[in-house]
Amino acid sequence: MDTRKFHTATEEEIQKAETSDVYFERTKEILEKEGLSNIHVTAEITTGSLPKNWEYGILAGVEEAAHLLEGLNIRVRSFPEGTLFRPVDSSGVREPVMVIEGRYLDFCLYETPLLGLLCQSSGIATMASRVRKAAGAKTVFSFGIRRAHPALAPMIDRACFIGGFDAVSSMIGAKLLGKSPTGTMPHSLIIAIGDQVRAWKSFDKYMPKEVPRIALVDTYCDEKTEAIMAAEALGKSLYGVRLDTPSSRRGNFPEIIREVRWELDSRGFKDVKIFVSGGLDDESVGVLSASGADGFGVGTSVSNAPSIDFAMDIVEAGGKFVAKRGKLGGKKEVWRCDKCLLDHVLLEDVSSPSCSNCRGKTRPLLVRLLESGRPTGPLPTSDKIREHVIHQLGKLTI
C-alpha cells in the first residue's frame, strides 16, 4: 500500500509512465507475445471540438511533452507551444497538433500522460488568452491556484502567463517563469489587525517599495467609502484599490466601479487604479473593462478551465494507411496562412497550397520537436511563447 502524504506522482513516476492506463501495459504485453514488437506506426493527436463553443484553442504543454518523450527512440513533430489552432481546417479535416513516429512499443505507455499534459494546460492557456483578449491592454493577474491541487500551481500559472496574463500570484509559479510573484493583500490581514486604515498603513510601512500599494477596499464598508478612506490614508503612495466584492453583495458591479472612479477622481486621485477580482471570466472582464476597471485578478475560470479533449490515434501502421472510424488515415501536414490564420491539412507528400481564403502563401505548422528521442533545438522561453500568443490574438478577426 502506498503511504505518500500528498496524492501526486513524482517526476520519476511520470517519466517511467507509471501514470498510464493499465490497458496500454496489457497491449504492450500482447503485442510482444504475438511477435509484433517491431510494428512501426505514425500516431497523431487531434481534437474534434473545443469546450464552450470556443472559436480557437492555444496549444500548451509542449515543453513538458518534450521532456516526457525525450530519450525514446521516436520522432516527434508538433505545433510550437502557444500556437493558435482550430479543431478542423478549412475543409473540415481534423488538425493534428502533434505527430509521433516510431516503434509503437517504444511509446504506447506514454499516451495517457502525454494527453494529460496537453489537454489541461491547453485548456487553461486558451481561457487565459480569451481573458487577455477581453481585457485589451489592461493588466491581468493569475489568482486561481487556490482552486486547484497545489501540485499543479506551477503548471497553472505558466499556462496563464503564456496565454497572455501579465503576472502570477504563486511563489513557485513565478519562480518557474523567472518572475516576481504579484499580489495585493487578503481580507485576513485587515480582519486580523481589526482596522482597515491601520492595515493599509502597515502594508505601506513594511512592504518593499517595489510592491505596489493596492488596498483591498470591501472588507467592512461600502467599496466607495473604503476607497476614499484608503486614498486619504495613503495619499500619493496609493497605487490602486481592489474590489473583491462577494456575489451576494455585488449588485450592479459595473456601476460600483463607476462610482468608485468618480469619487476618487473628484478628490484628486485620478491616478489611483481600480482592480477587480472574484468570479471573473472572459465575459465579465470585457464588461468591467468597459466600465472603468484598470486590472483584473482572474482565478477559478482559468485554473479550472475545461480541458481540451485531445485524443491520440494511429494513422499509419507498417507503412500502410489505417484509421479508426471517424478518423482519416495517412501521415499529414498542416499548412497555415499567416495572413488570415486559415489552415489546410493535406497528406505529407503534397506540396504547399495557396490559402483558399486570401490566396496568400502558407507554411508548415508541424516542426520537429524530437528526432530519435533527442531535442532538435532549444525550447522557446515562456516570454517568447506569450509574445507569440498575443501576436496571433491581434490577427484574430472572430
Buried (B, 14 or more C-beta within 10 A) or exposed (E): EEEEEEEEBEEEEBBBBEBBEEEBBEBBEEBEEEEEEEBEBBBBBBBEEBBEEBEBBBBBBBBBBBBBBBEBEBBBBBBBBBBBBBBBBBEEBBBBBBBBBBBBBBBBBBBBBBBBBBBBBBBBBBBBBBBBBBBEEBBBBBBBBEEBEEEBBBBBBBBBBBBBBBBBBBEBBBBBBEBEBBBBBEEEBBEEBEEBBEBBBBBBEEEEEEBBBBBBBBBEEBBBBBBBBBBEBBEEBBBBBBBBBEEEEBEEBBEBBBBBBEBBEEEEBEEBBBBBBBBBBBEBBBBBBEBBBBBBBBBBBBBBBBBBBBBBBBBBBEEEEBBEEEBBBBBBBBBBBBBBBBBBBBEBEEEEEEBBEEEEBBEEBBBEBBEEBEBBEEBBEBEBBBBBBBEBBEEEEE
